[in-house]
Amino acid sequence: MSTTNGARPSRPPRATSPGIGVIGWSLARADLDQRLRNLWLRTLDRLGPGFDS
C-alpha cells in the first residue's frame, strides 16, 4: 500500500482488535465482580494509558 504524501498508513484493525477485546472482556468482568480488577487492568492502571482528560 503506497501513499502519495509519504505518510505511513495506520495499523490495520486486526492488529489492535485482540488487545481491545481483552480490555473489553476485563472491564465487563470487573463490572460483574463488583469492581475487582484483574491483573491486566491493574497493569494498565499503573502504566496510565487511560483516556481521561
Buried (B, 14 or more C-beta within 10 A) or exposed (E): EEEEEEEEEEEEEEEEEEEEEEEEEBBEBBEEEEEEBBEBBEEBEEEEEEEEE
